[in-house]
Amino acid sequence: MGSPMIQVESLSKVFQGGFQALKDVSLEIRRGEVFALLGPNGAGKTTLISVICGLVNATTGRVLVDGHDNVANYRQARSLIGLVPQELTNEAFTTVWDTVSFSRGLFGKPRDPAHIEKVLRALTLWEKRDNRLLELSGGMKRRVLIAKALAHQPKVLFLDEPTAGVDVELRREMWDVVRQLRDHGVTIILTTHYIEEAEEMADRIGVIRRGELVLVEEKGALMRQLGRKELTLHLDNPLTEVPAALAGHELTLDDEGHALVYTYDVTRQDEGTGITGLLADLEATGIRVKDLHTRQSSLEEIFVSLVRENA
């Protein structure tokens, strides 16, 4: 695995006026992973990215990008990073080719038309290379932002809310682009409050709330760790309460007494789910079940419960 691509050590940021946007955040991002930073608006996602990219100075703590301190060795650290902001600035009359080429020049990289062409082709912008930005759709403009960020061949790509306000089809295309980049060894950090984006894309997920990193976890482990399953038993005849004989099971009544909902933890494989015992007890009480189905909590529900717990 080697050293992490990004090391964030005890980072805090207090703005003028006393607002603390980040509170003692420590985080390591591995080479070649897709890391999703999840959190509600105002949680500190953009501030954290801005500090790592060197756009905002931290109050305390430090950031290393591929071993380079992003304050002491600002230029080396920053040249390794591509940042895709949420909005295009006012370059409406520039062509796609020129704006992407200019971004490369900003980092002091020599001209490399072959690389620019490769980036534009990968993002299906090649046909639009001579178009001015004002002629492009919102989705195409979003791709230009990514092309600009990739122009200087960074090792790390930050995507700040990459699919905010874009349609479902474009969102899927953006995810494909991110996967291709990861396959080429680019480390990707994306901020989002779209749970499905993290669920779809990320290898690991960090949850930030009120400037604190409340959790960092492998996506699969997170799903398992907090994954509750529900078994819903649809009854022939409604009940007014859960029978005393079934009090030992974690049951609630739903659908005006027409359904019993049994919640169990998917992680407790050693103890089993307890479903067999429940069904036997149901049979013994004479309750007739006409249908049953299970569902597992999604990352959305996990996230909501986490945010509640840390409220």
Backbone bond lengths (Angstrom), bond angles and torsions (degrees), N, CA, C in turn:
res aa  C-N    CA-C-N  psi(-1)  N-CA   C-N-CA  omega(-1)  CA-C   N-CA-C  phi
1 M - - - 1.468 - - 1.531 110.10 -
2 G 1.343 117.91 -38.11 1.458 121.23 179.82 1.522 111.52 71.54
3 S 1.330 113.98 -169.07 1.469 118.48 -177.69 1.527 110.06 -71.76
4 P 1.335 116.31 153.10 1.467 118.39 -179.64 1.529 111.04 -66.73
5 M 1.323 116.31 154.30 1.469 121.06 178.36 1.520 109.85 -71.17
6 I 1.333 114.81 -39.60 1.469 119.36 179.45 1.522 108.81 -132.85
7 Q 1.315 115.58 130.54 1.463 121.23 175.10 1.526 108.67 -119.15
8 V 1.309 115.36 121.40 1.462 120.89 177.01 1.524 106.09 -110.86
9 E 1.322 116.70 121.64 1.469 119.85 -173.96 1.531 111.01 -120.43
10 S 1.323 115.79 114.20 1.478 123.50 173.80 1.529 113.11 45.85
11 L 1.318 114.59 52.54 1.464 120.29 -175.44 1.526 111.46 -83.83
12 S 1.337 115.49 127.64 1.472 120.09 171.92 1.515 108.37 -130.43
13 K 1.318 115.72 148.38 1.458 120.30 177.12 1.527 109.00 -138.17
14 V 1.337 115.40 117.81 1.467 120.57 175.44 1.523 106.68 -115.27
15 F 1.322 116.04 121.35 1.468 120.01 179.00 1.519 110.09 -82.41
16 Q 1.328 114.60 163.05 1.475 119.55 175.52 1.524 108.13 -56.65
17 G 1.292 115.72 138.18 1.469 118.17 -176.84 1.515 110.16 98.51
18 G 1.366 115.93 -8.75 1.465 119.02 171.65 1.517 116.56 94.16
19 F 1.353 117.44 -1.02 1.469 117.48 -179.69 1.526 110.28 -72.04
20 Q 1.330 116.31 124.60 1.467 120.19 -179.82 1.532 109.29 -95.91
21 A 1.336 114.87 108.28 1.468 120.22 -175.64 1.523 111.75 -86.30
22 L 1.349 117.09 -29.47 1.470 121.14 178.35 1.522 108.75 -133.08
23 K 1.334 115.68 138.06 1.463 120.71 -177.38 1.527 109.78 -124.47
24 D 1.311 116.67 100.96 1.467 122.77 171.22 1.536 112.13 48.42
25 V 1.328 115.49 56.77 1.472 120.56 -178.51 1.529 109.96 -89.04
26 S 1.327 116.45 124.42 1.473 121.21 172.42 1.518 107.87 -123.49
27 L 1.347 115.65 137.01 1.461 119.76 -173.02 1.520 109.25 -161.32
28 E 1.327 116.15 139.28 1.464 120.04 172.29 1.516 108.67 -118.00
29 I 1.325 116.09 131.75 1.464 120.45 177.49 1.524 108.14 -112.41
30 R 1.326 114.75 127.01 1.466 121.22 -173.84 1.519 111.55 -80.06
31 R 1.316 114.58 155.81 1.466 119.63 176.97 1.523 110.75 -64.41
32 G 1.320 115.38 132.66 1.455 119.90 172.23 1.517 115.28 75.85
33 E 1.331 118.12 10.07 1.467 117.85 178.68 1.522 110.58 -97.36
34 V 1.333 114.62 163.11 1.457 120.30 169.24 1.528 105.98 -105.32
35 F 1.327 115.26 116.77 1.466 120.54 -176.98 1.520 108.07 -112.80
36 A 1.313 116.75 124.12 1.471 120.19 179.39 1.520 109.64 -103.14
37 L 1.313 115.31 128.62 1.454 121.21 176.55 1.523 106.91 -103.85
38 L 1.317 114.69 109.76 1.462 121.19 -175.27 1.510 110.26 -102.79
39 G 1.310 115.29 142.99 1.457 117.43 174.33 1.512 109.83 175.44
40 P 1.337 116.32 154.79 1.466 119.29 177.91 1.527 109.99 -65.19
41 N 1.326 117.04 165.77 1.467 120.44 176.94 1.517 109.59 -59.09
42 G 1.327 116.04 138.78 1.464 120.32 179.10 1.513 113.74 82.87
43 A 1.351 117.04 8.99 1.468 119.80 -177.15 1.521 112.52 -79.75
44 G 1.348 116.13 -19.34 1.469 119.05 -178.41 1.517 113.80 117.37
45 K 1.343 117.65 6.86 1.476 120.72 -176.81 1.530 111.43 -61.28
46 T 1.346 115.80 -52.08 1.463 119.07 -176.42 1.529 111.05 -67.85
47 T 1.329 117.13 -35.53 1.472 119.94 177.54 1.523 110.27 -61.68
48 L 1.327 116.71 -44.25 1.467 120.44 -179.34 1.530 110.41 -61.52
49 I 1.330 116.54 -46.26 1.469 120.09 178.38 1.526 110.27 -61.64
50 S 1.335 116.90 -42.99 1.471 120.99 -178.22 1.529 111.21 -62.28
51 V 1.334 116.32 -36.93 1.471 119.62 178.77 1.535 109.76 -69.92
52 I 1.334 117.09 -44.22 1.473 119.61 -179.61 1.530 110.23 -61.75
53 C 1.333 116.18 -40.00 1.467 120.55 -179.18 1.524 112.66 -78.02
54 G 1.323 117.21 -4.50 1.456 119.70 177.15 1.517 113.97 81.02
55 L 1.333 116.94 15.69 1.474 119.90 179.96 1.520 110.91 -86.14
56 V 1.337 116.01 -22.66 1.464 122.36 179.90 1.526 106.45 -132.14
57 N 1.318 116.77 137.16 1.470 119.20 179.12 1.513 110.34 -85.20
58 A 1.344 115.81 137.77 1.460 120.29 176.95 1.529 108.96 -74.06
59 T 1.337 116.41 155.77 1.461 120.58 174.88 1.534 108.57 -79.80
60 T 1.338 115.96 -46.18 1.472 120.60 173.67 1.516 108.51 -139.54
61 G 1.337 115.80 162.73 1.465 120.94 178.41 1.520 111.61 94.71
62 R 1.335 115.51 177.50 1.470 117.93 179.53 1.518 110.94 -147.53
63 V 1.334 114.69 164.89 1.463 122.16 -179.69 1.521 108.59 -129.96
64 L 1.341 116.31 131.14 1.465 121.56 172.79 1.521 108.60 -112.89
65 V 1.336 115.82 130.30 1.461 120.98 176.15 1.522 106.38 -113.62
66 D 1.325 116.60 111.18 1.469 122.20 -175.96 1.536 109.91 51.42
67 G 1.336 115.18 40.13 1.465 120.62 177.58 1.516 115.09 87.78
68 H 1.346 118.45 -10.33 1.472 121.24 -179.44 1.524 110.42 -92.99
69 D 1.334 116.22 126.23 1.462 120.40 175.40 1.533 108.15 -66.00
70 N 1.334 116.46 127.08 1.471 117.77 -171.20 1.523 113.46 -78.70
71 V 1.344 116.67 -0.10 1.468 118.90 171.81 1.528 108.65 -104.53
72 A 1.336 116.50 -53.89 1.473 120.14 -178.52 1.529 111.46 -65.42
73 N 1.322 117.54 -39.56 1.479 121.56 179.29 1.519 109.56 -116.13
74 Y 1.314 115.27 55.59 1.474 119.96 -172.09 1.526 112.34 -54.25
75 R 1.338 116.94 -47.71 1.471 118.96 -173.21 1.523 112.52 -64.82
76 Q 1.349 116.03 -44.26 1.474 118.06 178.97 1.526 110.76 -62.74
77 A 1.343 115.33 -45.01 1.468 119.57 -178.32 1.522 110.33 -62.47
78 R 1.346 116.19 -47.88 1.462 120.01 -174.72 1.530 111.92 -67.19
79 S 1.349 116.92 -31.31 1.473 118.97 -177.79 1.527 111.60 -69.27
80 L 1.342 116.36 -17.33 1.471 120.34 179.42 1.521 112.12 -85.12
81 I 1.351 115.75 -7.81 1.468 120.37 -170.73 1.521 111.22 -112.67
82 G 1.325 115.28 134.85 1.460 121.17 167.72 1.516 107.81 -111.27
83 L 1.318 116.97 133.46 1.469 120.63 -178.13 1.522 109.20 -120.02
84 V 1.321 115.65 125.04 1.462 120.75 176.60 1.525 107.35 -104.59
85 P 1.344 117.23 103.72 1.464 119.07 -179.13 1.520 110.73 -74.72
86 Q 1.324 115.82 178.37 1.473 118.95 -178.42 1.527 111.47 -79.80
87 E 1.333 117.23 -27.15 1.466 119.73 -172.62 1.521 111.47 -127.79
88 L 1.328 115.96 148.81 1.464 121.85 171.16 1.525 108.32 -81.53
89 T 1.329 116.22 137.66 1.461 118.09 175.52 1.531 108.88 -79.73
90 N 1.312 115.64 -175.54 1.471 119.13 -169.99 1.530 113.58 -82.56
91 E 1.330 115.09 72.06 1.475 118.65 177.31 1.522 109.17 -113.07
92 A 1.332 116.12 35.51 1.468 121.32 -168.37 1.524 114.18 -52.01
93 F 1.356 117.56 -32.38 1.470 118.53 -172.27 1.525 113.49 -95.53
94 T 1.347 116.18 -1.32 1.466 119.76 179.67 1.527 109.41 -81.81
95 T 1.328 117.15 151.57 1.473 118.99 176.03 1.526 109.19 -83.25
96 V 1.307 114.44 161.85 1.476 121.05 178.12 1.528 109.61 -57.35
97 W 1.331 116.65 -48.36 1.475 120.42 -177.66 1.531 110.69 -58.59
98 D 1.343 115.77 -45.51 1.466 119.04 -175.63 1.524 112.50 -67.49
99 T 1.327 116.59 -41.75 1.471 118.44 -176.35 1.530 110.90 -68.19
100 V 1.341 116.73 -36.61 1.464 119.93 179.66 1.532 110.01 -71.84
101 S 1.321 116.72 -40.96 1.474 120.69 178.41 1.529 110.75 -64.01
102 F 1.335 115.81 -39.51 1.455 120.90 -179.79 1.527 110.45 -62.80
103 S 1.338 117.02 -40.08 1.469 120.56 178.98 1.524 110.76 -59.21
104 R 1.323 116.44 -38.58 1.469 119.96 178.51 1.531 110.01 -63.44
105 G 1.336 115.39 -44.00 1.458 120.33 -179.35 1.519 113.21 -62.25
106 L 1.340 116.01 -31.48 1.468 120.44 179.78 1.518 111.46 -57.66
107 F 1.320 116.70 -30.20 1.467 120.47 -177.45 1.530 111.70 -95.01
108 G 1.353 115.03 13.65 1.457 118.91 176.56 1.510 113.55 69.40
109 K 1.346 116.45 18.75 1.472 118.81 179.08 1.530 108.72 -84.66
110 P 1.350 117.81 142.17 1.463 119.47 177.93 1.528 111.05 -65.10
111 R 1.308 116.54 156.95 1.467 120.43 179.66 1.514 109.66 -58.41
112 D 1.316 115.93 141.22 1.470 120.27 179.47 1.525 108.18 -151.02
113 P 1.340 116.94 78.19 1.465 120.53 -177.13 1.525 112.33 -56.55
114 A 1.337 117.53 -31.50 1.472 120.26 -178.54 1.529 109.90 -65.73
115 H 1.336 116.64 -39.10 1.469 119.44 179.09 1.527 110.54 -68.93
116 I 1.331 116.08 -42.76 1.471 119.76 179.28 1.538 109.22 -60.40
117 E 1.323 116.07 -42.79 1.470 119.64 179.53 1.533 110.45 -61.50
118 K 1.344 115.86 -42.73 1.470 120.37 -178.70 1.538 110.52 -60.94
119 V 1.337 114.95 -44.01 1.478 119.81 -179.84 1.532 110.25 -63.52
120 L 1.333 116.01 -45.91 1.472 119.41 -178.09 1.525 111.27 -64.78
121 R 1.321 116.08 -38.08 1.477 118.62 178.71 1.531 110.47 -67.23
122 A 1.334 116.03 -41.42 1.473 120.23 -178.37 1.526 110.62 -62.07
123 L 1.331 116.43 -30.62 1.465 120.43 -177.41 1.540 111.41 -100.16
124 T 1.333 115.58 15.97 1.479 122.96 -176.84 1.534 112.04 47.48
125 L 1.343 114.87 45.54 1.465 120.85 177.50 1.533 111.32 -111.39
126 W 1.337 115.51 -2.04 1.468 118.51 -172.53 1.533 112.15 -59.02
127 E 1.329 115.81 -41.96 1.473 119.70 -179.60 1.533 111.13 -65.18
128 K 1.318 116.51 -20.81 1.476 121.08 -175.37 1.524 111.79 -101.17
129 R 1.337 117.36 10.11 1.474 119.52 -169.77 1.534 113.44 -59.76
130 D 1.351 116.79 -29.75 1.469 119.52 -178.54 1.524 112.68 -95.93
131 N 1.340 116.85 -0.13 1.472 119.67 178.72 1.524 109.92 -76.24
132 R 1.320 114.72 147.54 1.462 118.82 172.69 1.533 107.96 -81.64
133 L 1.321 115.36 151.97 1.469 119.44 -172.93 1.523 112.16 -59.68
134 L 1.334 116.57 -33.60 1.473 117.72 -177.52 1.528 112.11 -66.87
135 E 1.345 117.05 -15.09 1.472 120.05 -179.54 1.530 112.21 -87.30
136 L 1.327 116.25 -4.54 1.466 119.34 -173.13 1.527 112.14 -93.04
137 S 1.330 114.99 153.54 1.472 121.06 173.30 1.532 108.87 -72.05
138 G 1.325 115.17 166.49 1.469 119.79 178.28 1.525 112.25 -57.38
139 G 1.331 115.53 -40.93 1.466 120.10 -179.07 1.521 111.92 -65.00
140 M 1.326 116.34 -41.44 1.466 120.80 178.74 1.533 110.35 -65.81
141 K 1.340 115.56 -38.74 1.475 118.98 178.29 1.528 110.20 -61.58
142 R 1.321 115.43 -39.16 1.468 120.07 179.40 1.537 109.70 -62.49
143 R 1.336 116.30 -38.58 1.472 120.18 177.50 1.528 111.64 -65.81
144 V 1.350 115.01 -36.72 1.472 118.85 178.88 1.532 109.69 -62.53
145 L 1.334 116.62 -38.20 1.470 120.33 177.53 1.531 110.68 -58.99
146 I 1.336 115.73 -41.40 1.473 119.00 179.42 1.526 109.45 -68.36
147 A 1.339 117.15 -42.44 1.476 121.32 179.81 1.532 110.10 -58.99
148 K 1.337 116.08 -43.36 1.476 120.04 179.30 1.530 110.37 -60.99
149 A 1.338 115.15 -41.07 1.469 118.99 -178.37 1.526 111.91 -69.36
150 L 1.333 116.74 -24.73 1.472 120.48 -178.01 1.525 112.57 -94.58
151 A 1.337 116.56 -5.06 1.463 120.35 -171.99 1.532 112.32 -59.93
152 H 1.337 116.87 -33.72 1.471 118.37 -176.30 1.536 112.20 -99.53
153 Q 1.334 115.98 21.06 1.478 122.08 176.02 1.530 113.60 54.70
154 P 1.338 116.85 56.14 1.471 119.07 179.96 1.532 111.11 -72.81
155 K 1.330 115.14 159.77 1.468 119.67 176.35 1.527 110.96 -91.72
156 V 1.335 114.77 -19.49 1.468 120.78 -176.90 1.517 108.15 -126.53
157 L 1.330 116.07 135.42 1.463 119.48 178.01 1.532 109.08 -123.34
158 F 1.323 115.52 124.59 1.460 121.05 175.53 1.516 109.10 -101.08
159 L 1.314 116.57 128.79 1.461 122.12 177.28 1.521 107.39 -118.04
160 D 1.325 116.06 110.13 1.467 119.49 -177.88 1.522 108.28 -93.22
161 E 1.323 116.12 109.03 1.481 122.09 -177.84 1.540 110.50 47.88
162 P 1.362 117.56 61.42 1.465 119.50 -169.36 1.521 114.64 -63.47
163 T 1.320 118.12 -24.72 1.463 117.92 -175.44 1.521 112.45 -118.90
164 A 1.345 116.43 19.59 1.468 118.42 177.72 1.528 108.42 -60.98
165 G 1.314 115.17 126.20 1.462 119.82 174.57 1.519 115.46 71.80
166 V 1.338 118.35 17.85 1.469 118.09 175.28 1.526 109.38 -110.81
167 D 1.331 115.61 157.66 1.463 118.21 -174.93 1.532 110.94 -76.14
168 V 1.312 115.06 167.71 1.463 122.17 -172.27 1.531 111.32 -59.58
169 E 1.333 115.86 -41.98 1.469 119.20 -177.25 1.531 110.59 -62.76
170 L 1.326 115.38 -44.94 1.463 118.83 179.74 1.527 110.66 -65.95
171 R 1.320 115.98 -36.19 1.462 119.61 179.56 1.529 110.01 -59.12
172 R 1.343 116.37 -44.71 1.475 120.27 177.99 1.527 110.90 -61.46
173 E 1.339 115.94 -41.73 1.474 119.41 179.76 1.522 110.30 -63.43
174 M 1.329 115.96 -40.02 1.470 120.07 179.05 1.531 109.91 -62.06
175 W 1.326 115.54 -41.29 1.463 119.05 179.21 1.533 110.56 -61.99
176 D 1.334 115.98 -39.37 1.474 119.54 178.05 1.527 110.59 -61.70
177 V 1.334 115.79 -41.77 1.467 120.29 178.96 1.529 109.75 -60.87
178 V 1.329 116.10 -45.20 1.469 120.33 -179.78 1.528 110.63 -60.24
179 R 1.337 116.31 -41.94 1.472 119.80 178.85 1.526 111.51 -62.23
180 Q 1.324 115.83 -42.89 1.479 119.50 178.99 1.522 110.45 -60.30
181 L 1.330 115.61 -42.89 1.462 119.33 -179.06 1.526 110.57 -64.09
182 R 1.328 115.21 -42.46 1.471 118.61 178.58 1.527 110.13 -61.52
183 D 1.337 115.76 -40.72 1.472 119.52 179.24 1.527 111.74 -62.34
184 H 1.346 116.09 -23.55 1.467 119.68 177.38 1.527 111.73 -93.32
185 G 1.338 116.01 12.51 1.461 119.29 172.01 1.516 115.72 89.50
186 V 1.341 117.47 6.45 1.463 119.08 177.93 1.539 108.90 -78.64
187 T 1.323 116.10 134.23 1.470 121.14 174.84 1.532 107.05 -83.29
188 I 1.319 116.39 131.16 1.468 119.24 -173.84 1.526 111.15 -123.45
189 I 1.323 114.72 130.05 1.464 120.29 175.06 1.514 106.77 -119.79
190 L 1.320 116.84 123.17 1.460 117.82 177.51 1.514 110.26 -123.48
191 T 1.327 115.07 141.36 1.454 119.22 173.05 1.518 107.04 -101.86
192 T 1.295 115.36 143.12 1.464 118.02 -178.65 1.514 109.53 -160.64
193 H 1.325 116.70 156.25 1.458 117.58 164.23 1.516 108.83 -117.60
194 Y 1.349 115.87 9.05 1.465 119.76 171.84 1.522 107.56 -86.38
195 I 1.311 115.58 110.65 1.458 119.45 -177.48 1.528 110.98 -59.97
196 E 1.335 115.85 -41.77 1.473 117.67 -174.25 1.525 110.87 -64.33
197 E 1.333 116.39 -25.14 1.461 120.11 177.94 1.533 109.66 -65.07
198 A 1.320 115.51 -45.78 1.466 120.33 179.27 1.520 109.95 -66.40
199 E 1.326 115.39 -41.51 1.458 120.30 -177.39 1.535 110.33 -64.30
200 E 1.326 115.58 -38.06 1.459 122.29 -177.14 1.524 111.39 -74.71
201 M 1.341 116.65 -42.33 1.461 121.00 -164.16 1.519 115.72 -101.40
202 A 1.338 115.90 -37.32 1.471 118.09 -159.76 1.517 113.48 -83.89
203 D 1.341 114.69 150.10 1.473 120.89 168.12 1.528 108.49 -86.51
204 R 1.345 114.73 -41.06 1.465 119.20 177.12 1.525 108.78 -132.79
205 I 1.320 114.05 156.99 1.455 120.40 -176.06 1.524 108.86 -129.45
206 G 1.317 115.39 133.50 1.463 120.75 172.12 1.512 107.64 -114.38
207 V 1.320 116.84 138.50 1.466 120.27 177.93 1.520 107.92 -112.08
208 I 1.329 115.25 123.43 1.469 120.01 -179.56 1.525 108.47 -113.72
209 R 1.317 114.61 137.58 1.465 119.47 -179.28 1.518 108.47 -145.26
210 R 1.318 116.10 126.27 1.471 121.86 -179.87 1.524 111.80 48.62
211 G 1.326 114.63 43.08 1.461 119.82 174.90 1.508 115.31 80.27
212 E 1.336 117.40 0.38 1.469 119.88 179.06 1.521 110.08 -112.74
213 L 1.319 115.35 139.57 1.454 120.18 175.45 1.525 106.31 -83.26
214 V 1.342 116.67 106.29 1.469 118.11 -172.50 1.524 111.82 -89.36
215 L 1.338 116.55 -14.08 1.466 118.03 -177.04 1.514 109.77 -167.30
216 V 1.344 116.43 138.25 1.470 121.60 169.69 1.521 105.76 -133.26
217 E 1.309 116.42 126.25 1.467 118.89 -171.95 1.525 111.15 -153.61
218 E 1.327 116.20 148.95 1.465 120.32 169.76 1.522 106.55 -59.92
219 K 1.320 116.06 141.98 1.471 117.97 -176.42 1.529 111.73 -59.16
220 G 1.329 116.80 -46.81 1.473 120.11 -178.54 1.518 111.68 -60.26
221 A 1.335 115.18 -43.51 1.460 119.88 -179.00 1.522 110.60 -65.70
222 L 1.333 115.23 -37.05 1.466 119.86 178.99 1.521 110.10 -63.50
223 M 1.324 115.27 -43.43 1.461 119.56 179.11 1.529 110.36 -61.89
224 R 1.347 115.16 -40.37 1.470 118.58 -178.88 1.519 111.37 -73.73
225 Q 1.325 114.24 -45.88 1.467 120.16 -174.34 1.527 110.98 -58.66
226 L 1.309 115.59 -40.91 1.458 118.79 -176.17 1.507 111.44 -109.52
227 G 1.338 115.05 6.00 1.460 118.38 -174.26 1.520 111.45 -77.25
228 R 1.302 115.75 108.96 1.465 120.18 174.84 1.512 106.59 -100.22
229 K 1.298 115.33 142.76 1.458 118.31 173.91 1.515 109.45 -110.87
230 E 1.304 114.81 148.67 1.459 120.01 177.99 1.512 108.59 -120.42
231 L 1.320 115.58 133.28 1.457 121.16 173.51 1.531 105.70 -110.51
232 T 1.324 116.30 119.33 1.465 119.95 179.32 1.520 109.05 -103.83
233 L 1.320 115.79 124.54 1.465 122.01 -179.54 1.526 108.24 -107.05
234 H 1.314 116.12 114.00 1.471 119.86 179.23 1.529 108.79 -87.07
235 L 1.326 115.53 126.43 1.458 120.62 -170.50 1.528 112.17 -98.11
236 D 1.343 114.22 151.13 1.466 120.59 174.55 1.524 110.61 -65.85
237 N 1.343 113.91 -45.83 1.467 119.45 -177.45 1.519 109.19 -123.12
238 P 1.354 116.81 132.99 1.466 119.04 -177.06 1.530 112.67 -64.98
239 L 1.339 115.56 152.09 1.467 122.49 177.07 1.525 108.77 -112.40
240 T 1.309 115.74 152.42 1.471 118.34 176.40 1.520 110.46 -94.41
241 E 1.349 115.30 -22.86 1.472 119.01 176.34 1.525 109.02 -154.02
242 V 1.340 115.33 165.41 1.464 119.26 177.48 1.535 107.32 -73.28
243 P 1.352 118.71 123.24 1.473 120.88 -178.17 1.534 112.31 -57.39
244 A 1.322 116.04 144.50 1.474 121.72 -178.66 1.525 111.05 -56.31
245 A 1.345 116.74 -34.41 1.469 120.96 -178.46 1.532 112.01 -62.93
246 L 1.347 115.81 -18.31 1.472 119.29 -177.88 1.534 111.57 -107.44
247 A 1.327 116.15 10.99 1.473 120.49 -174.98 1.524 112.79 -60.96
248 G 1.336 116.30 -24.13 1.471 119.96 -178.38 1.527 113.56 -72.12
249 H 1.329 116.95 -12.79 1.470 120.23 -178.52 1.533 109.50 -101.69
250 E 1.315 115.11 154.21 1.478 119.30 179.76 1.526 108.80 -82.28
251 L 1.318 115.74 85.98 1.465 120.23 -173.77 1.519 111.50 -120.85
252 T 1.334 115.25 143.69 1.465 119.40 170.76 1.529 107.60 -132.46
253 L 1.323 115.02 155.83 1.465 119.99 177.61 1.517 109.58 -92.58
254 D 1.322 115.11 143.21 1.451 120.17 -177.78 1.522 108.76 -139.84
255 D 1.324 116.50 169.36 1.459 121.37 172.88 1.535 111.18 53.43
256 E 1.343 115.06 49.17 1.477 122.27 178.36 1.534 112.67 52.74
257 G 1.334 114.94 40.91 1.463 119.50 176.31 1.523 114.75 86.57
258 H 1.345 116.34 -2.72 1.468 118.62 -178.67 1.529 113.34 -84.88
259 A 1.336 117.30 -4.61 1.463 119.72 -178.50 1.519 110.87 -143.54
260 L 1.333 114.66 141.89 1.465 121.34 171.52 1.521 106.90 -106.11
261 V 1.320 116.25 132.23 1.466 119.67 179.42 1.528 108.65 -112.13
262 Y 1.326 114.29 123.86 1.465 121.19 -179.02 1.527 107.58 -110.54
263 T 1.333 116.13 122.54 1.471 120.16 -179.66 1.520 109.42 -105.57
264 Y 1.327 115.43 132.45 1.470 118.05 178.15 1.520 109.29 -141.68
265 D 1.308 114.17 163.03 1.455 121.23 -175.40 1.519 108.68 -96.28
266 V 1.337 115.28 123.69 1.469 118.87 -178.31 1.523 111.87 -68.54
267 T 1.319 116.92 -19.37 1.464 119.22 -174.59 1.527 112.25 -80.99
268 R 1.321 116.54 -15.48 1.477 118.61 -174.59 1.520 111.30 -85.96
269 Q 1.337 114.40 55.23 1.463 118.87 -176.75 1.530 111.65 -61.82
270 D 1.340 115.90 -35.85 1.465 119.77 -176.63 1.528 111.93 -61.88
271 E 1.336 115.85 -38.62 1.471 118.97 -178.16 1.531 111.09 -89.26
272 G 1.323 115.25 -5.40 1.465 118.05 -176.26 1.518 110.47 76.48
273 T 1.297 115.76 172.82 1.468 119.59 -174.66 1.518 111.77 -88.13
274 G 1.302 116.91 -16.13 1.465 119.64 -178.92 1.522 112.87 81.42
275 I 1.336 116.88 4.27 1.467 119.43 -176.22 1.528 111.70 -69.09
276 T 1.333 115.29 -39.87 1.475 119.04 -178.62 1.521 110.54 -58.70
277 G 1.351 114.64 -47.11 1.466 120.07 179.28 1.516 111.43 -61.79
278 L 1.320 115.95 -40.82 1.462 120.87 -179.79 1.534 110.42 -61.94
279 L 1.321 116.45 -45.70 1.474 120.04 -177.82 1.533 110.82 -64.85
280 A 1.350 115.45 -37.88 1.467 119.61 178.09 1.534 110.18 -63.69
281 D 1.348 115.30 -44.34 1.467 119.80 179.48 1.538 111.68 -64.40
282 L 1.330 115.42 -37.75 1.467 119.65 178.25 1.528 110.14 -60.85
283 E 1.342 114.35 -44.18 1.464 119.92 -178.45 1.525 109.92 -62.32
284 A 1.357 114.19 -40.99 1.463 119.63 -179.21 1.533 111.53 -63.68
285 T 1.337 117.86 -33.37 1.467 120.02 -179.19 1.526 111.18 -82.91
286 G 1.339 116.30 -8.14 1.466 119.91 177.62 1.523 113.61 81.00
287 I 1.345 116.35 13.29 1.473 118.80 177.74 1.528 108.33 -79.11
288 R 1.327 116.08 127.12 1.469 119.58 -177.43 1.523 109.97 -95.90
289 V 1.329 114.61 129.12 1.467 121.20 179.51 1.514 108.33 -105.11
290 K 1.352 116.87 125.45 1.473 117.27 -178.86 1.534 111.87 -96.44
291 D 1.356 116.40 -19.22 1.460 118.17 -179.39 1.524 108.42 -161.88
292 L 1.328 116.59 153.05 1.460 118.36 174.52 1.526 109.62 -146.53
293 H 1.320 116.47 148.76 1.464 119.60 173.72 1.524 109.71 -148.65
294 T 1.346 114.85 156.16 1.470 119.96 -179.25 1.518 109.60 -116.49
295 R 1.317 115.03 155.20 1.462 119.88 171.46 1.526 108.36 -146.79
296 Q 1.318 114.55 149.97 1.459 119.40 179.62 1.520 108.94 -109.36
297 S 1.339 115.95 145.85 1.460 118.33 -179.37 1.519 109.86 -65.58
298 S 1.306 116.02 138.79 1.460 121.05 178.09 1.519 108.47 -86.81
299 L 1.315 115.32 171.38 1.450 120.36 177.33 1.533 110.49 -59.67
300 E 1.331 115.32 -30.87 1.479 121.21 178.89 1.526 109.85 -56.01
301 E 1.340 115.57 -50.34 1.472 119.56 -178.07 1.526 110.84 -67.61
302 I 1.346 115.03 -37.08 1.464 119.87 178.74 1.524 109.16 -60.58
303 F 1.329 114.97 -45.74 1.455 121.60 -177.93 1.526 110.70 -62.19
304 V 1.318 115.54 -47.26 1.466 120.31 -179.48 1.526 110.35 -59.58
305 S 1.338 116.52 -42.68 1.472 118.55 -178.58 1.534 110.48 -69.24
306 L 1.330 117.37 -35.13 1.464 120.58 177.50 1.519 110.78 -63.60
307 V 1.318 114.95 -46.43 1.466 119.72 -178.03 1.527 109.39 -63.57
308 R 1.337 116.52 -37.71 1.469 120.03 177.62 1.523 110.95 -64.29
309 E 1.345 115.10 -46.43 1.461 119.54 -178.37 1.510 111.72 -59.04
310 N 1.347 115.49 -35.27 1.469 118.88 -175.92 1.526 112.10 -96.15
311 A 1.315 115.41 11.90 1.483 117.78 -177.55 1.516 110.05 -70.15
